[in-house]
Every structure is written in structure tokens, then in C-alpha cells.
Amino acid sequence: MDTLLILAVIAGAILLAVVASRSSQRRALERRTAADLEVVRVVADEDVTRFGEELQRLDTDMLVTPLDEPMRQDYQRALDSYEQAKETLRTARQADDIKHVTQALEDGRYAVACVLARKDGRPLPVRRPPCFFNPAHGPSTTDIEWAPPAGIPRQVPVCAADADRVAQGAEPDIRTVREGYQRVPYWQAGPAYSPWASGYFGAYAASNLLPSFLLLTLLSPTWDGGAVEGADTDFGAGEAGGGEGADAGGSDGGDSGADSGGYDGGDAGGYDAGGGGDFGGGWGGDFGGGDFGGF
């Protein structure tokens, strides 16, 4: 009888310890989740505010520009995207919700690019990933080789302004975020920013318009500046140039352009992003924890 009582006491103590441990882990996870949301919410709020200011300037330009129906549709799409981003940010309850904010901003900026193209009588822009250096620059227009100090050059999609800066030997306008007491490039800031990057770049996962090493690094669950354990850390055997890509235009000249992820077959100067292809298909490759200064 005494033995059974002792065993019951021991079992009860073990059960209480397990329950307490799980409760402690749950509270720690909740604190970490709340902290991640607060950090990434600040960055998303900055992006929403900036896009709102861009729309105000566009609205001023539109006051003296006759709007045909396609231009009006694109303009309305940009406004709707802004409202969606604001509302999603307001109701976000976890860090992962932020990807829907930046998805809306990415779509809104493409709509703005369509408005400006129609205004100037130019063809609608090809739907491409945002500028790698700063997604707030809008859709990229070209791909360049670039490397940070002591890094290995890699091809990245960039806007025309940053392409010109790099060509002239100047520094690109890099989106920085706060980490501790300093500001660092967003790709060096840790996994809390993965949803933020996912919203901007995730729609291009199947489009062949984003290098596989870049996409997998930005969207990896361990997106913290280090390579994934066991991943191939070589750049790959092929050339770094763009291969047969997808037709990212998705627009018929009369509509507002392709929806996010609406790509069909064809060629748009994209990347061969397949696993084992030109970029080796590794999780981050040499960008992880070394050659690219923080990837």
C-alpha cells in the first residue's frame, strides 16, 4: 500500500512538472509571437504610410490628367490595395498576418506602375518581383549582379533607379530595419521579418522570376542570416544568367494587368528557378551566413 502511494505521488509530481513545463513553453511562445508581431508591425506600418504618400502624389497628378476607363480601373485598384493593407495591418494578430499587408502593397504598387505607364503612353510594365534592395521602390525592371562588401556577386531583380546607382558605382537604396540599437538590411534582421518578405516576394515562387536561392532564403522558416543545415552551399554549376522564364505580363493592354501569381508560359527574361538548375536549388547557397554578408 505504501509502495502504491509513493508511486502515485511520484506520478502526480511528474504530471505536474509536465503540465508546468508545457504551460511555461506556451507562455514563452506567446511572448515571442507578440514580440515578433510588434517588430514587424512597425516596419509594415512604415511601408503602408509610404504607399499612402505615394498615392497622394499620384492623386495630384491625376487632377490634370484625363482618365480613361482602364486608367481609372488601375487607379482604383491601387486605392483598394492601400485600404486593404491598412485594414489588414490594423487587425493583424500574429506576425504571419503581415504577409497579407505586404501582398496588398506589392499589388498596389504594380497598379500604380500601370497607371503611370498609361498616363505616359507606354506599354504596361511586365509583372516582376519588387526591387530586391527595397520593395517599396515598386516592381523591378531589370536584373543586375551585385554583392555587398566582401560578398560574391549574385543576380538580383532591381528597380531602374538602383540599377543606375550600382552602374555608377554608388550604393543602392537599401531598405533597412531596426535591430537592437542599429539599422540593418532587412535580410539580416532575423526570422521575424520572414512574413514581411513573403508578402512581397512569395507570389513569384512559381513564376521563374525570382532566383531560387533568393526566394528560399527569404521564405525559409530559418530565415535568420544562416544557411539551412544540410543544404547545398554552392552556387551551382550553371551560369547565373536568366533562363526561360514565365510570361509575367498577364495583361491584355486594356485591363489593369495580371493578378498576383497570374503567370502563364512564355518568356520574360526570367530566372531558371528550378531545383538543381542554374542557381543550384540550394537553401540560401553562399548567401547563408557568409559570402553575401548576412544571407
C-alpha positions in Angstrom: 0.0 0.0 0.0 2.8 2.4 0.9 4.5 1.5 -2.4 1.4 2.3 -4.4 1.1 5.6 -2.5 4.7 6.5 -3.2 4.2 5.7 -6.9 1.1 7.8 -7.1 2.9 10.7 -5.5 5.8 10.4 -8.0 3.4 10.1 -10.9 1.5 13.1 -9.7 4.7 15.1 -9.4 5.8 14.1 -12.9 2.4 15.1 -14.3 2.5 18.5 -12.5 6.1 19.0 -13.8 5.0 18.2 -17.4 2.0 20.5 -17.2 4.1 23.3 -15.7 6.7 22.9 -18.4 4.1 23.0 -21.2 2.5 26.0 -19.7 5.8 27.7 -19.4 6.7 26.9 -23.0 3.3 28.1 -24.2 3.7 31.4 -22.4 7.2 31.8 -23.8 5.9 31.1 -27.3 3.1 33.7 -26.8 5.6 36.3 -25.7 7.9 35.6 -28.6 4.9 35.7 -31.0 3.8 39.0 -29.6 7.3 40.4 -29.8 7.7 39.3 -33.4 4.4 40.9 -34.4 5.3 44.1 -32.7 8.7 44.3 -34.5 7.3 43.5 -38.0 4.2 45.6 -37.5 6.4 48.7 -37.2 8.1 48.0 -40.5 4.8 47.2 -42.3 3.3 50.4 -40.9 6.2 52.4 -42.3 5.5 50.8 -45.7 1.8 51.5 -45.6 2.4 55.1 -44.7 4.9 55.5 -47.6 2.5 54.0 -50.1 -0.2 56.3 -48.8 2.1 59.3 -49.5 2.8 58.0 -53.0 -0.9 57.8 -53.7 -1.4 61.4 -52.5 1.2 62.5 -55.1 -0.4 60.4 -57.7 -3.8 61.9 -56.9 -2.3 65.3 -57.5 -1.0 64.3 -60.9 -4.4 62.7 -61.8 -6.2 66.0 -61.3 -4.7 67.3 -64.5 -4.8 64.1 -66.4 -7.9 62.8 -68.3 -8.7 59.3 -67.0 -9.9 56.7 -69.5 -11.6 53.6 -68.1 -8.5 51.3 -68.0 -6.5 54.0 -66.2 -9.4 54.6 -63.7 -9.5 50.8 -63.0 -5.8 50.7 -62.3 -6.1 53.8 -60.1 -9.0 52.2 -58.1 -7.1 49.0 -57.7 -4.2 50.9 -56.2 -6.6 52.7 -53.8 -8.3 49.4 -52.9 -4.9 47.8 -52.2 -4.0 50.6 -49.9 -7.2 50.3 -47.9 -6.7 46.5 -47.7 -3.2 46.9 -46.4 -4.3 49.4 -43.7 -7.2 47.2 -42.6 -5.1 44.0 -42.5 -2.4 45.7 -40.5 -5.0 47.0 -38.0 -6.4 43.6 -37.4 -3.2 41.6 -37.5 -2.9 39.2 -34.5 0.3 37.4 -35.4 3.4 38.1 -37.4 2.3 35.8 -40.2 -0.7 38.1 -40.9 1.8 40.8 -42.0 2.4 38.9 -45.3 -1.1 39.9 -46.3 -0.2 43.5 -45.7 2.8 43.4 -48.0 1.0 41.4 -50.6 -1.6 44.2 -50.9 1.2 46.8 -51.1 3.0 44.8 -53.8 -0.2 44.6 -55.9 -1.0 48.3 -55.3 2.4 49.4 -56.5 2.1 47.4 -59.7 -1.3 49.1 -60.2 0.4 52.4 -59.8 3.1 51.5 -62.3 0.2 50.6 -64.8 -1.4 54.0 -64.2 1.8 55.8 -64.9 2.5 53.8 -68.0 -0.9 54.5 -69.4 -0.5 58.2 -68.5 2.7 58.4 -70.4 1.5 56.3 -73.3 3.9 53.4 -72.6 3.3 49.7 -72.7 2.1 48.2 -69.4 5.1 47.0 -67.3 5.9 43.4 -67.1 4.8 41.9 -63.7 8.1 41.3 -62.0 9.2 40.9 -58.3 9.7 44.1 -56.3 13.1 45.7 -56.2 15.3 43.4 -54.1 17.0 46.4 -52.4 13.8 48.0 -51.3 10.4 46.5 -52.2 8.8 50.0 -51.7 10.6 51.0 -54.9 7.9 49.0 -56.8 8.3 46.4 -59.5 11.8 45.6 -60.6 12.7 46.5 -64.2 15.9 44.5 -64.7 18.4 42.1 -63.1 21.9 43.0 -62.1 24.9 41.4 -60.5 25.5 42.8 -57.1 27.4 42.0 -53.9 27.8 43.7 -50.5 31.3 44.3 -49.2 33.3 41.1 -49.2 30.4 39.2 -50.8 30.1 37.2 -54.0 28.1 38.9 -56.8 24.6 37.5 -57.4 21.9 38.4 -59.8 19.0 40.2 -58.1 15.9 42.0 -59.5 16.2 45.8 -59.1 14.4 49.0 -60.0 15.7 51.3 -62.7 17.0 53.8 -60.1 19.0 51.3 -58.1 20.3 49.7 -61.3 21.6 53.1 -62.3 23.1 53.7 -58.9 25.0 50.4 -59.0 26.2 51.0 -62.6 27.6 54.4 -61.5 29.4 52.8 -58.5 27.1 54.2 -55.9 25.3 52.3 -53.1 21.8 51.2 -53.8 18.9 52.5 -51.6 18.6 49.5 -49.3 15.6 49.0 -47.0 16.9 48.9 -43.5 15.0 47.9 -40.3 15.9 48.3 -36.7 17.7 45.6 -34.9 18.6 46.5 -31.4 20.3 49.9 -31.5 21.1 49.9 -35.1 19.5 49.6 -38.5 20.5 46.7 -40.8 19.4 45.5 -44.3 16.1 43.7 -43.9 17.6 40.4 -45.0 20.0 40.5 -42.0 17.3 41.2 -39.4 16.2 37.7 -38.5 13.2 35.4 -38.9 10.6 37.8 -37.6 10.7 39.6 -40.9 10.1 36.4 -43.0 6.3 37.1 -43.3 7.0 40.7 -44.4 9.3 39.4 -47.2 7.0 36.6 -48.0 4.2 39.0 -48.9 6.4 40.9 -51.3 8.1 38.0 -53.0 6.1 34.9 -52.3 3.8 35.3 -55.3 6.8 34.8 -57.6 7.6 31.3 -56.2 6.2 29.6 -59.3 6.8 32.3 -61.8 10.6 31.7 -62.5 11.0 35.4 -62.0 13.0 35.1 -58.7 16.2 33.2 -58.2 15.6 30.1 -56.2 18.4 30.8 -53.8 16.9 34.2 -53.0 13.3 33.0 -52.7 14.2 30.1 -50.5 16.4 32.2 -48.3 13.8 34.9 -47.7 11.0 32.5 -47.2 12.8 29.8 -45.2 11.5 29.1 -41.7 15.0 29.6 -40.5 15.4 32.9 -42.3 17.9 34.4 -39.9 21.0 35.0 -42.0 22.4 31.5 -41.7 22.3 28.6 -44.1 19.9 25.7 -43.5 21.6 22.7 -42.1 22.4 20.1 -44.7 21.7 22.5 -47.6 23.9 22.7 -50.6 26.1 25.8 -50.0 27.5 26.0 -53.6 26.3 28.4 -56.1 25.6 25.7 -58.7 27.3 24.5 -61.8 25.5 26.7 -64.3 25.6 30.3 -65.3 23.9 32.9 -63.2 22.0 34.4 -66.1 18.3 34.3 -66.5 16.8 31.4 -68.4 13.5 30.8 -69.9 11.0 32.5 -67.6 7.3 32.9 -67.4 5.3 35.5 -69.2 4.7 37.8 -66.3 2.8 40.5 -68.1 -0.6 38.9 -67.7 -2.3 42.0 -69.2 -4.2 42.5 -72.4 -3.4 46.2 -72.7 -6.9 47.1 -71.7 -7.1 45.8 -68.2 -5.1 46.6 -65.1 -2.5 43.9 -65.5 -2.0 40.4 -64.1 -3.2 39.5 -60.7 -0.6 38.3 -58.2 0.8 35.0 -59.3 -1.2 35.0 -62.6 1.5 33.8 -64.9 1.4 31.7 -68.0 4.0 30.1 -70.2 6.3 32.2 -72.4 9.5 34.2 -71.9 10.0 37.3 -69.9 13.7 37.2 -69.3 13.1 35.4 -66.0 15.2 33.1 -64.0 15.5 29.3 -64.1 14.5 28.8 -60.6 14.1 25.0 -60.6 15.8 22.9 -58.1 19.2 21.8 -59.3 19.0 24.4 -62.1 21.2 27.5 -62.8 21.2 28.5 -59.1 21.8 25.0 -57.8 18.4 25.0 -55.9 20.1 25.3 -52.5 18.6 26.8 -49.5 20.4 30.1 -49.5 23.6 28.8 -51.0 26.6 31.0 -50.4 24.2 33.8 -49.3 23.9 31.9 -46.0 26.0 33.2 -43.1 29.0 34.4 -45.1 29.5 35.3 -48.7 26.6 37.7 -49.0 27.2 39.4 -45.7 24.2 38.1 -43.8 22.1 35.9 -46.1 
